Amino acid sequence: MNAIVALKKGDKWLVNPKWVKEEITKYFGDHFSEVMWDRPTMDGITFPSLLVEDVVQLQRPFEDVEIKDIIDSSQNNKSPGPDGFNSEFFRRCWE
């Protein structure tokens, strides 16, 4: 069984389980609590909106020709992406 039976605070040892618990609670409460303050709001601020046509255009799937054009225009010696594959891999594997 794991247990903290004593805790050193400054020059003193806390051996009473109640004091140990209180000190641990205080320590973590001080270090991991969020200070609450009035956060700014965006009330009264208007943001420009996209036109419906623009939303539709942004949500449409990419076409194969668009992807192929990007791959063909990329340099082979560039760093790989997060998947580990660089543009040369995709260029050689494109059907």
Sequence and secondary structure as in RCSB ss.txt:
>XXXX:A:sequence
MNAIVALKKGDKWLVNPKWVKEEITKYFGDHFSEVMWDRPTMDGITFPSLLVEDVVQLQRPFEDVEIKDIIDSSQ
NNKSPGPDGFNSEFFRRCWE
>XXXX:A:secstr
      EEETTEEE SHHHHHHHHHHHHHHHH          TT       HHHHHHHHS   HHHHHHHHHHS 
TTS   TTS  HHHHHHH  
